[in-house]
Amino acid sequence: MASTQAASLADKLRTLTPTARNVLKRATPVSPHFVAYSDKYISTEPTVANIWGFNVFALSFLEYYGAADQAQEWQALTASERTSILEEYNAAGISLIVSLFGSTETPTSSGYNPIDTADTMAAWVIEYGLQGVDIDYEDFAAFDAGTGAAEQWLGNFTQQLRTQLPQGQYILTHAPVAPWFSPNKWGGGGYLWVNSVVGSLIDWYNVQFYNQGTTEYTTCNGLIYTSSSTWPESALFQISSNGISLDKLVIGKPATTSDATNGYMSTTDLASCVAEAYAAGWDGGVMVWEYPDAAASWIAAVRTDAWPVPPLPTTTATSGTATGTTTATTGTGTCAGVAAWQTGVAYVGGDKVTYNGYLWTASYWSENDTPGGSAGVWVNDGACTSVATAAAQGRAVLPALITPAPAL
């Protein structure tokens, strides 16, 4: 970010009230997104140390009749307990959201009114202080029927949620199974239609690349480049070629073989695929089902070759008191042209800096929060490497071929 732009922005942001700054800090984080779902019973939310390396934690589930499982556990906490946990997570750059529905609910087939349901669920999110929602819609009967009712329900539900949970203030994601992105497969257009109608309201997709067949999405080629004929054009880059932005596609996998029927990959194999996709231009991130089977060590292993997890700070720093380099030099190689992080400069989500030989991206507004520090503002995008090294890591990706979703 140019120094003149940064200085001008800093002047503007310094005039904001503490409340306004807090709104900026709860704004939607930029990619990559590292998401962990939590449905198995635990008595309270994990400490930051237990989930260090994730930046989104999804309590599961909020259902039509009310909170269940870990969402119910959150509801049962006192207001002060919830505030304490949220402050700890926010300081570490972790957003706490709730996942809606899950595999036990069939919203369209059961006749749920999408508008009323959205209003009720949004009100719960606001009442209990969470930072957004994930729509885990798994009404397979409605999708398979091919009438378009499922897609239309999702569109209406998403639009209404956004009227209550404004974009930029609350996270709103979807968690579709990968085959629902296959073109010309679904009578209502599938998720390509959903994206064409309400994609601008959806922050990203936690794509479930599992439970779709014993050999589906279990190799790097099948996961990233070319899916099987059973679910055509539903690998990562194929989905992108059909119109979904790469930075909105998060690779979802089960933590262990017992967390899904199939689709499991070891952390070593998954890390290799993640690094390969990253080198080819993808930066969406990784989702896992579920905590505590996947915790800090799991995500550290998966991120190791693409986005190494910085060490967990051993001391607590207060925002605005951290110290660091004040040089304005720029990086080299893959960091060429990116200015070094500076104290006294205000950054917003998406800004990039170099620090200690690494490239970092701001998740939200920040001033004097050191990259890699306890505030968790900055996402480590990896070491600054030479252009030659970066080119050697890459793999050519075919130009996008957009296949319009069929209309209802």
Buried (B, 14 or more C-beta within 10 A) or exposed (E): BEEEEBEEBBEEBEEBEEEEBEBBBBBBBBBBBBBBBBBEEBEEBBEBEBBBBBBBBBBBBBBBEEBBBBBBBBBEBEEEEBEEBBEBBBBBBBBBBBBBBBEEBBBBBEEBBBBEBBBBBBEBBEEBEBBBBBBBBBBBEBBEBBBBBBBBBBBBBBBBBBEBBEBEEBBBBBBBBBBBBBBBBBBBBBBBBBBBBBBEBBBBBBBBBBBBBEEBBBBBEBBBBBBBEEBBBBBBBBBBBBBBBBBBBBBBBBBBEEBBEBBBBEBEBBBBBBBBBBBBEBBBBBBBBBBBBBBBEBBBBBBBBBBBBBEBBEEEBEBEEBEBBEEEEEBBBBBEEBBBBBBEBBBBBEBBBBBBEBBBBBBBBBBBBBBBBBBBBBBBBBBBBEEEEBEEBEEEBEEEEEBEBBEB
